[in-house]
Amino acid sequence: MKKTVFTAIIFAGCLGLSLFGQQTETINLLALQEGTIPVISAAHYGGWSAESLLDESPASGWACEKGRIANNIFVFEMLQAAEMESFEFDNAAVDTAGAGAREIVVEISAAGPGSGFETVLQAALAAKADKQAFTARKKVKGRWLRLTIQNNHGAAQWTELFGFRAYGLKPAAPSPLGDISGTYDSKYSKFHIRQQGTALVGCYEYHQGLLDGAIEGRLMKLTWCEGEKSGPVVMIFSADGKSFRGYWWRAGLENKQPGGTWDGSKVSSQVGGCPHWSGSLGGELKKQLASEGRARVYGILFDLNSATIKAESKPVLEEVLGLLQGEPSWKLTIEGHTDSTGSSEHNQKLSLQRADAVKAYLLGAGSAAGRLKTLGFGSTKPVADNASEMGRAQNRRVELVREQ
């Protein structure tokens, strides 16, 4: 059996995952990027693991352990309970005749990963086709989803599935964990993170690694940087905030299959640091603006489809204000960027309104009007693929540009 060959997408610089921009109400709830993880996985061949069903890429997938072609069972756990409205399956990339998953059953439970399941879908999949869509036969609210692949299309040794999505309304934002700042033991040595509002910055003691991004409830969306190398990482905290489970992607991959896992546990509430890290959001912004003339700001949140800044964004805005106060000769352009959701005209208008809202906050806090201007680019300058939520999250951003 041959393994899928993965090609590349470029991530420019040290990109974080901003929550800036439009968010649609109906989303794929069954995605690593939304904090869904496999808690029970059918045996698999090589690197063809259950996580590949949740990466939103039809180019990577799961394959059974050789010969175990029937009744393969998975249980996926979401961060919050939700109702599924419809489901999609990908099979076009199946590389063994007859190996595509055929008859499947989907069940939902609110009780736990081992009980209380109710059937919401029974269907037969085509042998080789992507985006095979089915409507849930009834709505059941729950956090655990069980998928049973009963059989395939006739292959004797392999059963394969390349994508599984479940669409429903995005649940209300989960309760925050509190300040998660501290030091963590992780798979990539010590991991130092500082939370400032919804923004996260930090470092790790491996190849001079840097981190930046944002947190929502128990879900961290970050970017790792190691010199010229970078890529996104999603980390899901345990309910007590003492440990996390994570998945990272390499910059340069066209598909969205994770490059590996990144797990950790908290060892201290002291942030600590690394020689290559300034220690704060403001410090990193200053460093990037001084050396590159441009920096991305993460953790600025807006009401849905609105330019109203959420209160939890204040610590991030205060860091920008401190930067302006510390560098009185600097003049900045505030750029707004969105993903491609919605019309071009709407995105351009909204991106400018949000950039203007950031400027208004800074002016209200004492910054001089002559030092700030705004531009809105809508979705015209993407930094990642809008085909996945991971890419859309990177494209929703605020950028600061220093006048030279």
ZADOFI-40339 format. One record per residue (C-alpha): x, y, z. Coordinates in steps of 0.2 Angstrom, whole numbers, padded with zeros to 4 digits, always signed. Example, Ala and Ser with C-alpha at 12.3 -4.5 7.8 and 13.67 -1.06 7.14 Angstrom:
2
+0062-0022+0039+0068-0005+0036
This chain:
404
+0000+0000+0000+0007+0017-0005+0007+0032+0007+0000+0048+0001+0013+0061-0005+0011+0078+0004+0015+0094-0005+0017+0112+0002+0008+0128+0007+0019+0143+0013+0016+0152+0029+0025+0169+0029+0036+0173+0044+0030+0170+0062+0011+0170+0059-0001+0168+0073-0019+0163+0073-0030+0179+0075-0048+0179+0080-0050+0195+0070-0063+0195+0056-0079+0187+0051-0085+0171+0059-0099+0161+0051-0112+0153+0063-0112+0136+0054-0095+0127+0055-0087+0111+0054-0087+0106+0072-0078+0090+0069-0061+0098+0066-0044+0098+0075-0044+0117+0073-0060+0117+0083-0053+0107+0097-0061+0090+0093-0050+0075+0096-0051+0056+0094-0053+0048+0111-0056+0030+0103-0047+0025+0087-0049+0010+0076-0032+0002+0073-0023+0010+0058-0009+0007+0046+0007+0017+0048+0004+0036+0049-0014+0035+0042-0021+0039+0059-0039+0045+0065-0032+0063+0066-0031+0063+0047-0050+0062+0047-0051+0079+0056-0038+0089+0047-0050+0096+0034-0040+0089+0020-0046+0077+0007-0028+0073+0003-0024+0064+0019-0034+0050+0027-0036+0035+0039-0032+0017+0033-0036+0002+0044-0023-0010+0050-0020-0023+0037-0034-0035+0035-0045-0027+0048-0057-0021+0035-0074-0022+0044-0082-0013+0059-0069+0000+0063-0075+0011+0077-0070+0029+0081-0076+0041+0095-0072+0059+0094-0074+0072+0108-0079+0090+0105-0075+0104+0117-0093+0108+0119-0110+0100+0116-0118+0104+0099-0131+0098+0087-0126+0091+0070-0136+0096+0055-0126+0087+0041-0111+0077+0038-0098+0075+0024-0086+0062+0019-0071+0062+0007-0065+0046-0003-0058+0052-0019-0040+0049-0014-0043+0031-0010-0027+0022-0018-0033+0004-0017-0047-0002-0028-0062-0006-0017-0054+0001-0001-0066+0016+0001-0077+0015+0016-0094+0010+0011-0108+0008+0025-0106+0019+0039-0116+0024+0055-0114+0040+0065-0120+0041+0083-0120+0056+0096-0119+0055+0115-0120+0068+0129-0116+0055+0142-0098+0051+0138-0087+0041+0126-0093+0024+0131-0112+0026+0133-0128+0035+0128-0126+0035+0110-0141+0039+0098-0140+0035+0079-0141+0051+0069-0135+0044+0052-0134+0028+0042-0128+0029+0025-0119+0021+0010-0104+0030+0003-0098+0030-0015-0082+0021-0019-0072+0037-0024-0079+0054-0022-0076+0069-0010-0089+0080-0001-0102+0066+0000-0116+0075+0010-0130+0068+0021-0142+0077+0032-0144+0071+0050-0160+0061+0052-0163+0069+0069-0154+0082+0080-0146+0075+0095-0135+0087+0106-0119+0079+0113-0100+0081+0115-0096+0063+0109-0098+0057+0091-0095+0039+0086-0092+0034+0068-0093+0015+0063-0086+0010+0046-0095-0006+0044-0086-0012+0027-0078-0006+0011-0081-0008-0008-0073-0025-0009-0055-0024-0005-0048-0039+0004-0035-0030+0015-0038-0011+0017-0052+0001+0021-0049+0019+0019-0058+0036+0023-0050+0053+0019-0061+0065+0027-0076+0067+0039-0085+0083+0043-0100+0087+0054-0108+0104+0052-0119+0113+0065-0121+0130+0074-0105+0136+0083-0108+0134+0102-0107+0150+0113-0089+0154+0118-0084+0142+0132-0079+0149+0149-0061+0155+0150-0049+0144+0161-0042+0160+0169-0024+0165+0166-0014+0150+0159+0003+0159+0159+0017+0148+0166+0030+0135+0161+0025+0118+0154+0035+0103+0151+0032+0098+0133+0037+0087+0119+0048+0101+0113+0057+0105+0129+0051+0118+0141+0037+0129+0135+0035+0147+0142+0019+0156+0138+0012+0173+0144-0007+0177+0142-0011+0195+0140-0030+0196+0138-0034+0184+0124-0017+0185+0116-0003+0173+0119+0016+0175+0117+0030+0164+0122+0044+0153+0118+0051+0135+0119+0068+0129+0122+0070+0119+0106+0079+0127+0090+0075+0145+0098+0057+0142+0096+0044+0157+0097+0025+0156+0099+0011+0168+0097-0008+0167+0094-0024+0168+0104-0034+0158+0116-0053+0155+0117-0060+0145+0131-0049+0129+0132-0042+0131+0114-0026+0139+0110-0022+0143+0091-0004+0148+0089+0010+0148+0077+0027+0141+0081+0043+0149+0073+0061+0142+0072+0071+0154+0063+0065+0154+0045+0053+0139+0048+0035+0141+0055+0018+0134+0055+0002+0133+0065-0002+0123+0081-0018+0119+0089-0018+0115+0108-0033+0109+0118-0032+0111+0137-0039+0099+0149-0053+0105+0160-0042+0109+0174-0030+0119+0164-0015+0109+0170-0011+0100+0153-0014+0101+0135-0015+0090+0119-0008+0098+0103-0006+0096+0085+0007+0105+0074+0008+0108+0056+0024+0112+0045+0024+0128+0035+0025+0123+0017+0012+0109+0017-0002+0110+0004-0013+0098+0014-0018+0101+0032-0012+0084+0039-0003+0088+0056+0016+0086+0056+0015+0078+0074+0008+0080+0091+0013+0092+0104+0008+0088+0122+0012+0096+0139+0009+0098+0157+0010+0113+0168+0025+0114+0180+0025+0132+0186+0014+0147+0186+0031+0157+0183+0032+0161+0165+0051+0160+0164+0059+0164+0147+0072+0160+0134+0087+0171+0129+0079+0173+0111+0062+0180+0118+0058+0197+0124+0045+0191+0137+0029+0200+0132+0018+0204+0118+0023+0222+0118+0041+0217+0117+0039+0206+0102+0029+0219+0093+0043+0232+0096+0056+0219+0090+0046+0215+0074+0042+0233+0070+0060+0238+0073+0068+0224+0062+0055+0221+0049+0043+0237+0049+0028+0226+0051+0020+0215+0065+0004+0206+0067-0007+0208+0082-0017+0194+0090-0031+0193+0102-0041+0207+0096-0059+0201+0096-0074+0209+0088-0093+0205+0090-0099+0194+0076-0100+0204+0059-0096+0220+0069-0083+0233+0072-0087+0233+0091-0071+0228+0100-0074+0215+0114-0069+0220+0132-0057+0205+0133-0046+0214+0119-0041+0228+0131-0025+0220+0137-0019+0218+0119-0023+0236+0114-0014+0242+0130+0001+0234+0124+0000+0243+0107-0003+0259+0117+0012+0256+0127+0022+0253+0112+0017+0270+0105+0021+0279+0121+0038+0270+0122+0043+0275+0104+0036+0293+0102+0044+0295+0085+0035+0281+0077+0020+0283+0065+0009+0267+0062-0003+0262+0049-0016+0250+0056-0022+0237+0043-0037+0226+0044-0038+0210+0035-0052+0197+0034-0055+0179+0027-0064+0176+0011-0081+0173+0019-0094+0185+0013-0093+0197-0002-0078+0207-0007-0087+0224-0004-0093+0219+0013-0076+0212+0018-0067+0228+0013-0079+0239+0022-0078+0228+0038-0059+0227+0038-0058+0246+0037-0071+0248+0051-0061+0237+0062-0045+0245+0059-0054+0262+0063-0060+0255+0079-0043+0250+0084-0037+0268+0080-0051+0276+0089-0047+0266+0105-0029+0272+0104-0034+0290+0101-0046+0289+0116-0031+0283+0127-0020+0298+0122-0011+0294+0106-0009+0308+0093-0020+0307+0078-0005+0312+0067+0004+0296+0072-0010+0284+0066-0019+0280+0050-0029+0265+0044-0032+0254+0029-0044+0240+0025-0039+0226+0013-0054+0214+0016-0048+0197+0009-0037+0203-0004-0020+0199+0005-0022+0181+0011-0007+0173+0020-0015+0156+0020-0028+0145+0011-0046+0150+0014-0052+0133+0011-0049+0127+0029-0053+0136+0046-0035+0135+0050-0031+0146+0035-0046+0157+0037-0040+0160+0055-0023+0166+0049-0031+0177+0036-0042+0186+0049-0029+0198+0057-0023+0216+0061-0006+0222+0056+0004+0236+0061+0016+0245+0049+0029+0257+0054+0032+0272+0043+0050+0272+0038
